[in-house]
Amino acid sequence: MCSSSPFFYRRHFLKNHTSKPFLILPTSRSFSCFTVFATFPPSSTSHSSSPIFLPFLQEPEEEELELEIEEKDDEEEEDIKDPIIRFFKSRPSAPDPPRQGKFSLQKNRRSSWHLAPDIRSLPDPESDSESVPDEEDILSEAKQQTGSTQEDSKELPEGIVGEIIRIARNLPENSTLGEFLGGYQGKLSQKECLQVLSVMSNEGLILGSLYFFEWMRLQEPSLVTPRACSIIFPVLGRSGMGDKLMVLFKNLPQSKGFRDVRVYNAAISGLLSSKRYNDAREVYTAMESNNVEPDHVTCSTMITVIRKTGGTAKDSWEFLERMNRKGVKWSVEVLGSIIKSFCDGGLKNEALIIQSEMEKKGVHSNTVVYNTLMDAYGKSNQIEEVEGLYAEMKMKGLKPTSATFNILMDAYSRRMQPEIVEELLVEMHDMGLKPDGKSYTCLIGAYGRQKKMSDWAADAFLRMKKVGLKPTSHSYTSLIHAYSISGWHEKAYSAFEDMQREGIKPSIETYTALLDAFRRAGDTQGLMKVWKLMIKEKIEGTRVTFNILLDGFAKQGQYIEARDVISEFGKIGLQPTQMTYNMLMNAYARGGQHHKLPQLLKEMAVLDLKPDSVTYSTTIYAFVRVRDFKRAFYYHKQMVKEGQVPDVKSYEKLRSILDVKAAKQNKRDKSAIMGIINSKMGMVKAKKEDEERRVLEE
């Protein structure tokens, strides 16, 4: 049972929790009228020419969509042609059998024991989510699951293969392997050529592999085979030689043997690794033109290409439907790709349903699929669901990987709970897994997100170095952010200099964290210094960088520099926003420059930026501070008229201040009016006469 795991006792489960199997994770959406599951290939007569996709994947116009669904419910029940909807209509309404669906942690779990409040700071040094498994992690994990790990090939094979490998290892500079293979013409078989390519690829002799492949192609008869292409294409792609891969692909023989799906899959996979997504699409187009039937590997790889080129979950699903109509069966690779697309599109609950349905169809998830789901829920701060998926994965006999623990640690790091990250490091070690740089970066971030804990973050950084792990750009960024939060801008800059000395290139997140350190300290000279360094290194800032620079200069009264920031970032397409003007107005108000606020409001109108509650509140407080109640009441009236009233608590505070001032003002107005009336009626004598009478009496 999952409840017996020490992991869960450490997470403070209630002692009296039930042993009943957990059920499906709750979702906020009803799925009674649609599906997210592609059926097995239907007949051509059952396919609709205009399939209806998931309502939540459609473009906005939600109200119209809901009305349309309600009005056409009866018609859809009678005539459903879309395979997705038809599949979900066929799902039984009864609860899922025990242990088949997803499960969640119990609702009455005392999570408050270790769940810290969700506090978000301006810069997030780990916005790249370093704990997320990248393409290489997924590939290595897939190899571990299928048992296709490569053997160590340091020992040379015997015979002619070993001789060629020895030549490739000791190849002189400015020479090619083909120049030294003249004596081997006619002596190598195709099988031996494959062995040579395989060994050189495993040893990282990429150029040697390429030269040897060219030599094979020039032999008579040619020694190039489809299997040789399947070996060389992914190797070139992983080495960033996508251009050379395309040259080899376009010059392949036109014989039937090379119209093999494995050759095309190897080319697409290699181009995906080298980020040449348009070329990957071109290869797939050639595959269709040559009537080569795709398989599950083609499907999963192309779904990843669609996702990498900015395609939506709907685009991936439509491609999957096409593959189903071509007879491509579901596999764990296809499942992993489609779930990743849905998770990246923010549809994690729908991805969970797809995974659950595939389990029932016999396509069982592997560790990569669970990691993808866990990462999606972790980014949404739903730690209970992450833990539930982790427990289910272990219950099914799947062994967690380093990426699994990194995802768990990243989730708790975001919640600023370093004690649990420390426990995960111990558990990781107990399972025979070595923490990597990402693991320690999560620990640094967990300490660094809290004030007055920068020393603990620095200690975690030193521990990482002590175990022989080289810090990365993300590690230094987390350390710099830790110093920034604690107000140690000198230490932050010192860490930045150490990073440069070690030859680690700072990322935009690193520069942003460093700028934030100087902003918090009010050091405008440091801000300017780092900003000039960014310009020198041609590092383009983000919106967060823009806001930090603007806020840092404006709050210190350097309004000209703040305006320069707006101008410079406008040149790279980052135009001022509502938040930009809110920060600028706040700085002017704090600096006693309240008379500038109406001009800023006019600038916002010119840029078609609508003031919000923060804009109006800042303006009102600025005029109240200088006792200009007339303008304060005017902008309050404008705020109410535009419907930009702040939250209840903030508005009550603002109204209480204005009500007191209004009461005093009304009292003064009333006194003045009564004085005027009494004066005109002769009931008030001149002050001069009163003074003369007082003098005579004395």
C-alpha positions in Angstrom: 0.0 0.0 0.0 1.2 3.5 -0.7 0.4 4.6 2.8 3.1 2.5 4.2 5.9 4.4 2.4 8.3 6.2 4.7 8.1 9.1 2.2 4.5 9.7 3.1 5.0 9.4 6.8 7.7 12.1 6.5 5.1 14.3 4.8 2.9 14.1 7.9 0.1 12.0 6.9 -2.6 11.7 9.5 -2.1 8.6 11.7 -5.6 7.4 11.1 -5.8 7.8 7.3 -7.7 5.2 5.5 -6.1 2.3 3.6 -8.7 2.6 0.8 -7.2 2.9 -2.6 -7.0 6.5 -3.8 -9.3 7.6 -6.6 -8.9 9.8 -9.6 -7.5 13.3 -9.1 -10.4 15.8 -9.0 -10.8 18.1 -11.9 -12.8 21.3 -12.1 -14.2 20.5 -15.5 -16.9 18.2 -16.5 -16.1 15.8 -19.3 -19.5 14.4 -20.0 -19.8 15.8 -23.5 -16.3 15.4 -24.9 -13.2 13.3 -24.8 -9.4 13.7 -25.0 -8.7 10.2 -26.1 -8.0 9.2 -29.7 -9.6 6.0 -30.7 -7.9 3.2 -32.6 -8.1 3.7 -36.3 -11.8 4.0 -37.4 -13.1 3.2 -40.8 -13.1 5.9 -43.4 -16.9 6.2 -43.3 -16.8 7.1 -39.6 -14.5 10.1 -40.1 -16.0 13.5 -40.1 -14.6 16.1 -42.5 -14.9 18.8 -39.8 -14.1 17.1 -36.5 -15.2 18.9 -33.3 -12.3 19.2 -30.9 -12.2 19.7 -27.2 -14.1 22.9 -26.1 -11.3 23.9 -23.8 -8.8 23.8 -26.6 -10.8 26.1 -28.9 -10.0 29.7 -29.3 -11.8 32.2 -27.0 -15.6 32.6 -27.4 -16.4 30.4 -24.5 -19.9 31.7 -24.0 -20.9 31.0 -27.5 -19.3 27.6 -27.3 -21.3 26.7 -24.2 -24.5 27.8 -25.7 -23.9 25.9 -28.8 -23.1 22.7 -26.8 -26.3 23.1 -24.8 -28.5 23.7 -27.8 -27.0 20.8 -29.8 -26.8 18.2 -27.1 -29.7 16.2 -28.4 -28.4 16.3 -32.0 -24.9 15.2 -31.0 -26.3 12.2 -29.1 -28.1 11.1 -32.3 -25.3 11.8 -34.8 -21.8 11.8 -33.3 -19.1 11.4 -36.0 -16.1 12.8 -34.2 -13.9 10.0 -32.9 -12.8 11.9 -29.8 -16.4 12.6 -28.7 -17.6 9.2 -29.6 -14.9 7.6 -27.5 -15.7 9.6 -24.4 -19.4 9.0 -25.0 -18.7 5.3 -24.8 -16.9 5.6 -21.5 -18.8 4.0 -18.6 -20.3 6.4 -16.1 -19.6 4.1 -13.2 -16.5 4.8 -11.0 -13.2 3.5 -12.2 -12.2 0.1 -10.8 -9.8 0.2 -7.8 -6.1 1.0 -8.6 -6.9 1.7 -12.3 -7.5 5.4 -12.1 -5.5 8.2 -10.6 -5.5 8.9 -6.9 -5.1 12.0 -4.9 -3.9 12.6 -1.4 -6.6 12.8 1.3 -8.3 16.1 1.7 -8.0 16.1 5.4 -4.2 15.7 5.3 -2.5 18.1 7.7 -0.5 19.7 5.0 -0.1 22.9 7.1 2.7 21.2 9.0 5.1 21.7 6.1 3.4 23.8 3.4 4.7 27.4 3.6 2.6 30.3 2.1 3.0 31.0 -1.6 5.2 34.1 -1.6 6.3 35.4 -5.0 9.2 37.8 -5.4 9.8 39.9 -8.4 12.7 38.0 -10.0 12.5 34.2 -10.1 16.0 32.9 -10.6 14.7 29.4 -11.4 12.1 30.4 -13.9 13.7 28.1 -16.4 12.6 25.3 -14.0 16.0 23.6 -14.1 14.5 20.5 -12.5 12.4 19.7 -15.5 13.7 16.8 -17.6 14.9 18.0 -20.9 15.1 16.1 -24.2 18.3 14.4 -23.3 17.0 13.3 -19.9 13.9 11.9 -21.6 16.0 10.1 -24.2 18.3 8.6 -21.5 15.4 7.5 -19.4 13.7 5.9 -22.4 16.9 3.9 -23.0 17.0 2.8 -19.4 13.4 1.6 -19.6 13.9 -0.3 -22.9 17.2 -1.7 -21.8 18.9 -0.3 -24.9 21.9 1.2 -23.1 25.1 1.4 -25.0 28.0 -0.7 -24.1 31.4 0.7 -23.1 33.5 0.5 -26.2 36.9 1.7 -24.8 38.4 -1.7 -25.6 39.2 -2.0 -29.3 37.5 -4.8 -31.3 39.8 -7.2 -32.9 40.7 -7.3 -36.6 40.2 -4.7 -39.2 37.5 -2.8 -37.2 40.0 -2.2 -34.4 42.6 -0.9 -36.8 40.2 1.7 -38.3 39.2 2.8 -34.8 42.8 3.2 -33.9 43.4 5.4 -37.0 40.4 7.5 -36.1 41.6 8.1 -32.6 45.0 9.2 -33.7 44.0 11.2 -36.7 46.4 14.1 -37.4 45.1 17.6 -37.5 43.9 19.0 -40.9 43.3 15.6 -42.3 40.3 13.3 -42.9 39.8 9.7 -42.1 39.3 8.8 -45.8 42.9 9.8 -46.6 44.1 6.9 -44.4 41.7 4.2 -45.6 43.0 3.6 -49.1 44.4 0.2 -48.2 41.1 -1.0 -46.9 39.1 -0.7 -50.2 37.3 -4.0 -50.9 38.2 -5.4 -47.5 35.3 -4.2 -45.4 31.8 -5.8 -45.3 28.7 -3.8 -44.6 28.4 -5.5 -41.2 32.0 -4.4 -40.3 31.2 -0.8 -41.4 28.2 -0.7 -39.1 30.4 -1.9 -36.3 32.9 0.9 -37.0 30.2 3.5 -37.1 28.7 2.3 -33.8 32.0 2.3 -31.9 33.1 5.7 -33.2 29.7 7.2 -32.3 29.9 5.8 -28.8 33.4 7.2 -28.3 32.3 10.6 -29.5 34.4 10.6 -32.7 31.7 12.5 -34.6 33.9 13.9 -37.4 35.5 10.5 -37.8 32.0 8.9 -38.2 31.1 11.5 -40.8 34.3 11.0 -42.8 33.9 7.2 -42.6 30.3 7.4 -43.8 31.4 9.5 -46.8 34.1 6.9 -47.5 31.5 4.2 -47.4 29.3 6.1 -49.9 32.2 6.4 -52.4 33.0 2.7 -52.5 31.9 0.5 -55.4 29.5 -0.9 -54.6 28.4 1.5 -52.0 28.6 0.2 -48.4 25.9 2.6 -47.1 22.9 0.8 -45.8 19.6 2.0 -44.2 21.0 0.7 -40.9 24.1 2.9 -41.3 21.8 6.0 -41.8 19.9 5.1 -38.6 23.2 5.2 -36.7 24.8 8.3 -38.2 21.8 10.6 -38.4 21.0 10.9 -34.6 24.7 11.3 -33.8 25.0 14.2 -36.2 21.9 15.8 -34.8 23.0 15.5 -31.2 26.3 17.1 -32.2 24.5 20.1 -33.8 25.4 19.1 -37.3 21.9 19.3 -38.7 23.1 21.0 -41.9 25.4 18.0 -42.7 22.6 15.6 -41.8 20.3 17.2 -44.4 23.1 17.0 -47.0 23.4 13.3 -46.4 19.7 12.8 -46.4 19.1 14.6 -49.7 21.9 12.5 -51.3 20.6 9.1 -50.2 20.1 6.5 -53.0 16.6 6.4 -54.4 16.3 2.7 -54.1 13.4 1.1 -52.3 15.6 -0.1 -49.4 16.2 3.5 -48.2 12.5 4.2 -48.2 12.5 2.7 -44.7 10.5 4.4 -41.9 13.6 3.9 -39.6 15.8 6.0 -41.9 13.2 8.9 -41.9 12.7 8.5 -38.1 16.5 8.8 -37.5 16.7 11.9 -39.7 13.7 13.6 -38.0 15.1 12.7 -34.5 18.5 14.1 -35.4 17.1 17.3 -36.7 14.9 17.6 -33.6 18.0 17.3 -31.4 19.8 20.0 -33.4 16.7 22.3 -33.3 16.2 22.4 -37.0 12.5 22.0 -36.8 11.6 23.2 -40.3 14.0 20.7 -41.8 12.3 18.0 -39.7 9.0 18.9 -41.2 10.6 18.8 -44.6 11.8 15.3 -44.0 8.3 14.3 -42.8 6.8 15.8 -46.0 9.3 13.8 -48.1 8.2 10.7 -46.1 4.6 11.2 -47.1 5.5 12.0 -50.7 7.4 8.7 -50.9 4.4 6.8 -49.4 6.4 5.6 -46.4 4.1 4.5 -43.7 4.8 6.2 -40.3 5.0 4.3 -37.1 4.7 5.3 -33.4 8.2 6.7 -33.3 7.4 9.0 -36.2 4.2 10.1 -34.4 5.9 10.8 -31.1 8.8 12.7 -32.7 6.6 14.9 -34.9 4.3 15.7 -31.9 7.5 17.0 -30.1 8.4 19.0 -33.2 4.9 20.6 -33.3 5.3 21.5 -29.6 8.8 22.9 -30.1 7.6 25.2 -32.9 4.9 26.7 -30.8 2.0 24.4 -31.7 -0.9 24.1 -29.3 -2.2 20.9 -27.7 -5.0 21.0 -30.3 -2.5 20.9 -33.1 -0.7 17.9 -31.5 -4.1 16.2 -31.0 -5.1 16.7 -34.6 -1.8 15.3 -35.8 -2.4 12.3 -33.6 -5.8 11.7 -35.1 -4.2 11.7 -38.6 -1.7 9.1 -37.4 -4.5 7.0 -36.0 -6.2 7.1 -39.4 -3.0 5.9 -41.0 -3.0 2.9 -38.6 -0.4 4.1 -36.1 -1.0 2.4 -32.7 -0.6 4.0 -29.4 2.7 3.4 -27.5 4.4 4.7 -24.5 6.4 7.1 -26.7 3.3 8.5 -28.2 1.7 8.8 -24.8 4.6 10.7 -23.4 4.7 13.2 -26.3 1.0 14.0 -26.2 0.9 14.3 -22.4 3.9 16.7 -22.6 2.0 18.8 -25.2 -1.1 19.0 -23.0 0.9 19.8 -19.9 2.8 22.6 -21.6 -0.5 24.0 -22.8 -1.8 24.2 -19.2 -4.1 21.2 -19.6 -2.6 19.0 -17.0 -6.0 17.6 -15.8 -6.9 16.6 -19.3 -3.4 15.0 -19.7 -4.1 13.0 -16.5 -7.3 11.7 -18.1 -5.5 10.6 -21.2 -2.9 8.8 -19.1 -5.6 7.1 -17.1 -7.5 5.9 -20.2 -4.4 4.6 -21.8 -3.7 2.5 -18.7 -7.0 0.8 -19.3 -6.1 0.2 -22.9 -2.9 -1.6 -21.9 -0.5 1.2 -22.7 1.3 1.6 -19.3 3.1 4.8 -18.4 6.8 4.8 -17.7 8.9 7.0 -15.5 9.1 9.8 -18.1 5.3 10.1 -18.3 5.0 10.4 -14.6 7.8 12.9 -14.4 6.0 15.1 -17.0 2.8 15.0 -15.0 4.5 15.6 -11.7 6.4 18.6 -13.2 3.2 20.1 -14.5 1.4 19.9 -11.1 4.6 21.1 -9.3 4.7 24.3 -11.4 1.0 24.9 -10.5 1.9 24.6 -6.8 -0.2 21.5 -6.3 2.2 19.6 -4.2 -0.3 17.0 -3.0 -1.0 15.8 -6.5 2.8 15.6 -7.1 3.2 13.4 -4.1 0.2 11.3 -5.2 1.7 10.7 -8.6 5.1 9.8 -7.0 3.5 7.2 -4.7 1.5 5.7 -7.6 4.6 5.4 -9.7 6.4 3.5 -6.9 3.4 1.4 -6.3 3.5 0.3 -9.9 7.1 -0.8 -9.6 8.6 2.1 -11.6 11.9 3.2 -10.2 12.3 7.0 -9.7 15.2 8.7 -11.5 17.2 11.7 -10.7 14.8 13.8 -12.7 11.9 12.5 -10.5 13.6 13.7 -7.3 14.6 17.0 -8.9 11.0 17.7 -9.8 10.0 16.9 -6.2 12.7 19.1 -4.8 11.9 22.0 -7.2 8.2 21.8 -6.0 9.2 22.1 -2.3 11.9 24.7 -3.2 9.2 26.9 -4.6 7.4 26.6 -1.3 10.5 27.6 0.6 10.7 24.3 2.5 14.4 23.5 2.6 14.1 20.9 5.3 12.0 18.6 3.0 14.5 19.2 0.1 17.2 18.0 2.5 15.2 14.9 3.3 14.7 14.2 -0.4 18.5 14.4 -0.9 18.9 11.8 1.7 16.2 9.6 0.2 17.8 10.0 -3.2 21.1 8.8 -1.8 19.5 5.8 -0.1 18.0 4.7 -3.4 21.4 4.7 -5.0 21.0 7.9 -7.0 23.6 10.6 -7.0 22.3 14.2 -6.6 23.3 16.4 -9.5 23.7 20.1 -10.0 20.0 20.5 -10.4 19.4 18.9 -7.1 21.6 21.3 -5.2 20.3 24.2 -7.1 16.8 23.4 -5.8 18.3 23.4 -2.2 20.0 26.7 -2.8 16.8 28.2 -4.1 14.8 26.8 -1.1 17.1 28.6 1.4 17.6 31.6 -0.9 14.0 32.5 -1.3 13.8 33.3 2.5 15.2 36.4 4.1 18.2 36.0 6.5 19.0 32.5 5.1 21.6 33.5 2.5 24.3 31.8 4.7 22.4 28.5 4.4 22.1 29.0 0.7 25.9 29.7 0.5 26.6 26.6 2.5 24.5 24.5 0.1 26.5 26.0 -2.8 29.8 25.0 -1.1 28.4 21.5 -0.4 27.8 21.1 -4.1 31.4 22.0 -4.9 32.7 19.7 -2.2 31.0 16.6 -3.7 32.7 17.4 -7.0 29.8 19.0 -8.9 30.5 22.0 -11.0 28.1 24.9 -10.5 26.0 26.0 -13.4 24.6 29.3 -14.4 21.4 28.4 -12.6 23.3 27.5 -9.4 25.0 30.9 -9.4 21.7 32.7 -10.2 20.0 31.1 -7.2 23.0 32.1 -5.0 22.9 35.7 -6.3 19.1 35.8 -5.7 19.6 34.5 -2.1 22.1 37.4 -1.4 19.6 39.8 -3.0 16.7 38.8 -0.8 18.9 39.2 2.3 20.2 42.6 1.3 23.8 41.5 0.5 24.3 43.2 -2.8 28.2 43.2 -2.4 28.2 39.5 -1.9 25.8 39.1 -4.9 28.3 41.0 -7.1 31.2 39.0 -5.7 29.4 35.7 -6.6 28.8 37.2 -10.1 32.6 37.9 -10.5 33.4 34.3 -9.3 31.1 33.0 -12.0 32.8 35.0 -14.7 36.3 33.8 -13.5 35.2 30.2 -13.7 34.2 30.8 -17.3 30.5 30.3 -16.7 28.4 32.5 -19.0 25.7 34.5 -17.1 22.2 34.1 -18.3 19.6 36.9 -18.5 18.2 35.5 -15.3 21.6 36.0 -13.6 21.7 39.6 -14.7 18.2 40.1 -13.6 18.9 38.7 -10.1 22.0 40.9 -9.8 20.1 44.0 -10.8 17.4 43.2 -8.3 20.1 43.0 -5.6 21.2 46.6 -6.4 17.6 47.8 -6.6 16.8 46.5 -3.2 20.0 48.2 -1.8 19.1 51.5 -3.6 22.5 51.4 -5.3 21.9 53.2 -8.6 25.5 53.2 -9.6 25.6 49.4 -9.4 22.4 49.3 -11.4 24.0 51.4 -14.1 27.2 49.4 -14.1 25.4 46.1 -14.6 23.1 47.6 -17.2 26.0 48.9 -19.2 27.7 45.4 -19.0 24.5 43.9 -20.4 24.5 46.3 -23.3 28.2 45.5 -23.9 27.6 41.8 -23.9 24.5 42.2 -26.1 22.2 40.7 -23.5 18.7 41.7 -24.3 16.6 42.2 -21.1 13.1 40.8 -20.4 10.1 42.6 -19.1 11.2 41.7 -15.5 14.6 43.3 -16.2 12.9 46.4 -17.5 10.7 46.7 -14.4 13.6 46.3 -12.0 15.7 48.9 -13.7 12.9 51.4 -13.9 11.8 50.9 -10.3 15.4 51.1 -9.1 16.1 54.4 -10.7 12.7 56.0 -10.1 12.6 55.2 -6.4 15.9 56.9 -5.9 14.7 60.1 -7.6 16.7 59.6 -10.8 13.7 60.2 -13.1 15.8 61.0 -16.2 17.6 57.6 -16.0 14.2 56.0 -15.5 12.9 57.7 -18.6 16.1 56.5 -20.4 15.2 52.9 -19.4 11.8 53.3 -21.0 13.3 54.7 -24.2 16.0 52.0 -24.5 13.7 49.1 -23.9 11.2 50.5 -26.3 13.9 50.1 -29.0 13.8 46.3 -28.5 10.0 46.1 -28.6 9.3 46.3 -24.9 6.8 49.2 -24.7 5.7 50.6 -21.3 2.7 49.0 -19.8 0.2 49.8 -17.1 2.6 48.4 -14.5 5.4 50.6 -15.8 3.4 53.8 -15.2 2.2 52.5 -11.8 5.9 52.2 -10.7 6.8 55.5 -12.2 3.8 57.3 -10.5 4.6 55.7 -7.2 8.2 56.9 -7.4 7.1 60.5 -8.3 4.6 60.5 -5.5 7.2 59.3 -2.9 9.6 61.9 -4.2 7.2 64.8 -3.7 6.6 65.2 -7.4 2.8 64.8 -7.2 2.2 67.6 -9.7 3.7 65.2 -12.4 1.0 62.6 -11.9 -1.7 64.2 -14.1 0.8 64.4 -17.0 1.6 60.7 -16.6 -2.1 59.9 -16.8 -2.3 61.9 -20.0 0.7 59.8 -21.4 -1.2 56.7 -20.5 -4.2 57.9 -22.4 -2.0 58.6 -25.5 -0.6 55.0 -25.3 -4.1 53.7 -24.9 -3.3 52.3 -21.4 -6.2 52.3 -19.0 -5.5 53.2 -15.4 -6.3 50.5 -12.9 -7.1 50.6 -9.2 -3.4 50.8 -8.3 -3.0 53.8 -10.6 -5.9 55.7 -9.0 -5.0 54.7 -5.4 -1.4 55.9 -5.9 -2.7 59.2 -7.3 -5.2 59.7 -4.5 -2.7 59.0 -1.7 -0.2 61.3 -3.4 -2.6 64.3 -3.2 -3.9 63.4 0.3 -0.3 63.4 1.5 0.1 67.1 0.4 -3.4 68.0 1.6 -4.8 68.6 -1.9 -8.2 67.1 -1.1 -9.9 68.6 -4.1 -7.8 66.6 -6.5 -8.0 63.5 -4.3 -11.8 63.6 -4.3 -11.7 64.2 -8.1 -9.6 61.1 -8.8 -11.7 59.0 -6.3 -14.7 60.0 -8.3 -12.9 58.9 -11.5 -11.9 55.6 -10.0 -15.5 54.8 -9.0 -16.8 55.9 -12.4 -14.4 53.7 -14.3 -15.1 50.7 -12.0 -11.5 50.4 -10.9 -12.2 50.0 -7.2 -9.4 48.1 -5.3 -10.1 45.1 -3.1 -12.4 45.5 -0.1 -9.7 45.9 2.6 -7.7 48.5 0.6 -10.8 50.4 -0.4 -12.1 50.5 3.2 -8.8 52.1 4.3 -8.9 54.6 1.5 -12.5 55.5 2.2 -11.9 56.0 5.9 -9.2 58.5 5.1 -11.3 60.4 2.6 -14.4 60.4 4.8 -12.5 62.0 7.7 -11.1 64.7 5.3 -14.6 65.2 3.8 -16.2 65.7 7.2 -13.6 68.3 8.2 -13.9 70.0 4.8 -17.7 70.1 5.1 -17.4 71.6 8.6 -15.2 74.3 7.4 -17.5 75.0 4.4 -20.5 75.2 6.7 -18.7 77.6 9.1 -17.7 79.8 6.2 -21.2 79.9 4.7 -22.7 80.8 8.1 -20.2 83.6 8.5 -21.1 85.0 5.1 -24.8 84.9 5.9 -24.4 86.5 9.4 -22.2 89.2 7.9 -24.8 90.2 5.3 -27.6 90.3 7.9 -25.5 92.6 10.2 -25.2 90.0 12.8 -21.4 90.1 12.7 -19.4 93.2 13.6 -16.1 94.1 12.1 -13.1 92.9 13.9 -11.6 96.4 14.0 -14.5 97.8 16.1 -14.2 94.9 18.5 -10.5 95.5 19.0 -11.1 99.3 19.6 -13.8 98.6 22.2 -11.5 96.1 24.0 -8.7 98.8 24.2 -11.0 101.5 25.6 -12.4 99.2 28.2 -8.8 98.4 29.4 
